[in-house]
Amino acid sequence: MVGPTAIAAVASPARQGLALSLWSTFFGLTYAVLFAVAPPLVAVAGPSALFLAHATGCWSWRRFCSC
């Protein structure tokens, strides 16, 4: 994965620990939210709704948060 390597390259040496700590929380937080949201969403709207939600989130991130 390029994420940690890119973060370490971009962050100053004094901030690398903080930057990588924030990166590491991403996976745990994402899985916790997915565990809470996915089962009810799939039960109500089917598996395609989960994929659509993911695609919408990716599009939103790219559209509104890109440099």
Secondary structure by P-SEA (a helix, b strand, c coil): caaaaaaaaaccccaaaaaaaaaaaaaaaaaaaaaaccaaaaacccaaaaaaaaaaaaaaaaacccc
